[in-house]
Amino acid sequence: MQETEVTPIDGSEMSKPVIHVSPSPHLIQTASSTRRMMVDVLIALAPVVGTSLYVFGAYALHQLVVCVAGCLAAELLFVKMRGRDATLSDCSAIVTGIILAMSLPGTAPWYVGMIAGFVAIGIGKIIFGGLGMNLFNPAMVGRAFVMISFAGALAASGYEDVQSTVDAISQATPMNAYKMNGVVASLNDLFWGTTNGSLGETSALACLIGGLYLIIRRTASWEIPAGLLLAVLAIGGLNDLLTPGDGWTVLHHIMGGAILFGAFFIATDPVTSPLTPKGKFIFGLGTGAFIMLLRLFSGYPEGVMFAVLFMNALTPLINRWSIPTPFGGN
């Protein structure tokens, strides 16, 4: 909070105007708050979390508990180290923990989720100054760290005690099975989520339900998922025309992997995405295009995490590109 004093010419006293200065996200609705936004995200995540618990059972519950506990502990520790009051009540650490858990396979060892949680909060958020000041999506920072450090532990292996529910294609995720062996997963399995993979990337239906809730509540901007999916449709459709007998279509790209989860729950983070509608659409287009470039022309079967982090780095530049022209300006 900053105070300024103005003295009139006649020497009379005037009240001091108070200017409140706060970091983004800046909310248009006066009734809105960070906590309300986070509660909306938690509600939207419920279908995804519920599906993962149904499909993967104790594996999903274990990963959720570890990641959320790691994020909460890291938030409490690092905020106290900075000499500030705990900020657990805004629910942002819980949201980060759940999104992080949904980006990991259920069979990942406990220490992977715990380390990812500490890195997500410590390096992804607190080191920048806390909520609203971070440049990169915290959950993706944590995910990237453990993927580089514990690549073997993150391989989504088979779930032996739930094979009746999970149709693990060659004991691999649909993306890996297609990339490595040319095995094409069923669109029906991808839509309902009865496939192997990270916890949040399996059910397209659950991601759509939660994502539409966020857009209806205006907690997430529709321009970002619209731009992302448009880029995927355009590039994926072009690839279908060039490789008609491939079997892996643009619908497989959309429903397979983490595109829908990333489009609605990761890329729409209001802190690390652009401020203007035009900038958000550009951000979504860039994210979708980068995902498809990685999927089609690299040895990596996925791409959402790298694409989001890359576009996060470009967000300040996109904000400068998309500054709206003032009324009456040129």
Secondary structure as the mmCIF struct_conf table of DSSP 4:
data_model
#
loop_
_struct_conf.conf_type_id
_struct_conf.id
_struct_conf.beg_label_comp_id
_struct_conf.beg_label_asym_id
_struct_conf.beg_label_seq_id
_struct_conf.end_label_comp_id
_struct_conf.end_label_asym_id
_struct_conf.end_label_seq_id
STRN STRN1 GLN A 2 GLU A 3
TURN_TY1_P TURN_TY1_P1 ILE A 9 ASP A 10
HELX_LH_PP_P HELX_LH_PP_P1 SER A 15 PRO A 17
STRN STRN2 VAL A 18 ILE A 19
HELX_LH_PP_P HELX_LH_PP_P2 PRO A 23 PRO A 23
BEND BEND1 SER A 24 SER A 24
HELX_LH_PP_P HELX_LH_PP_P3 PRO A 25 LEU A 27
BEND BEND2 ILE A 28 GLN A 29
TURN_TY1_P TURN_TY1_P2 THR A 30 ALA A 31
HELX_RH_AL_P HELX_RH_AL_P1 THR A 34 PHE A 56
TURN_TY1_P TURN_TY1_P3 GLY A 57 GLY A 57
HELX_RH_AL_P HELX_RH_AL_P2 ALA A 58 MET A 81
TURN_TY1_P TURN_TY1_P4 ARG A 82 GLY A 83
HELX_RH_3T_P HELX_RH_3T_P1 LEU A 88 ASP A 90
HELX_RH_AL_P HELX_RH_AL_P3 SER A 92 MET A 102
TURN_TY1_P TURN_TY1_P5 SER A 103 SER A 103
BEND BEND3 LEU A 104 LEU A 104
TURN_TY1_P TURN_TY1_P6 GLY A 106 THR A 107
BEND BEND4 ALA A 108 ALA A 108
HELX_RH_AL_P HELX_RH_AL_P4 TRP A 110 GLY A 122
TURN_TY1_P TURN_TY1_P7 ILE A 123 LYS A 125
HELX_RH_3T_P HELX_RH_3T_P2 ILE A 126 PHE A 128
TURN_TY1_P TURN_TY1_P8 GLY A 129 GLY A 129
BEND BEND5 GLY A 130 GLY A 130
TURN_TY1_P TURN_TY1_P9 LEU A 131 MET A 133
BEND BEND6 LEU A 135 PHE A 136
HELX_RH_AL_P HELX_RH_AL_P5 PRO A 138 SER A 149
TURN_TY1_P TURN_TY1_P10 ALA A 151 LEU A 154
BEND BEND7 ALA A 155 ALA A 155
HELX_RH_3T_P HELX_RH_3T_P3 GLU A 160 VAL A 162
TURN_TY1_P TURN_TY1_P11 GLN A 163 THR A 165
STRN STRN3 ILE A 169 ILE A 169
TURN_TY1_P TURN_TY1_P12 SER A 170 GLN A 171
STRN STRN4 ALA A 172 ALA A 172
HELX_RH_AL_P HELX_RH_AL_P6 PRO A 174 ASN A 181
HELX_LH_PP_P HELX_LH_PP_P4 VAL A 183 SER A 186
HELX_RH_AL_P HELX_RH_AL_P7 LEU A 187 TRP A 192
TURN_TY1_P TURN_TY1_P13 GLY A 193 GLY A 193
BEND BEND8 THR A 195 THR A 195
BEND BEND9 GLY A 197 GLY A 197
TURN_TY1_P TURN_TY1_P14 LEU A 199 GLY A 200
BEND BEND10 GLU A 201 THR A 202
HELX_RH_AL_P HELX_RH_AL_P8 ALA A 204 ILE A 216
TURN_TY1_P TURN_TY1_P15 ARG A 217 ARG A 218
BEND BEND11 THR A 219 ALA A 220
TURN_TY1_P TURN_TY1_P16 TRP A 222 TRP A 222
HELX_RH_AL_P HELX_RH_AL_P9 GLU A 223 LEU A 242
BEND BEND12 THR A 243 THR A 243
TURN_TY1_P TURN_TY1_P17 PRO A 244 GLY A 245
BEND BEND13 ASP A 246 ASP A 246
HELX_RH_AL_P HELX_RH_AL_P10 VAL A 250 MET A 255
BEND BEND14 GLY A 256 GLY A 256
TURN_TY1_P TURN_TY1_P18 GLY A 257 ALA A 258
HELX_RH_AL_P HELX_RH_AL_P11 ILE A 259 PHE A 261
HELX_RH_PI_P HELX_RH_PI_P1 GLY A 262 ILE A 266
TURN_TY1_P TURN_TY1_P19 ALA A 267 THR A 268
TURN_TY1_P TURN_TY1_P20 PRO A 270 THR A 272
BEND BEND15 SER A 273 SER A 273
BEND BEND16 LEU A 275 THR A 276
HELX_RH_AL_P HELX_RH_AL_P12 PRO A 277 PHE A 297
BEND BEND17 SER A 298 GLY A 299
BEND BEND18 PRO A 301 PRO A 301
HELX_RH_AL_P HELX_RH_AL_P13 VAL A 304 TRP A 321
TURN_TY1_P TURN_TY1_P21 SER A 322 SER A 322
HELX_LH_PP_P HELX_LH_PP_P5 ILE A 323 PRO A 326
TURN_TY1_P TURN_TY1_P22 PHE A 327 GLY A 328
#
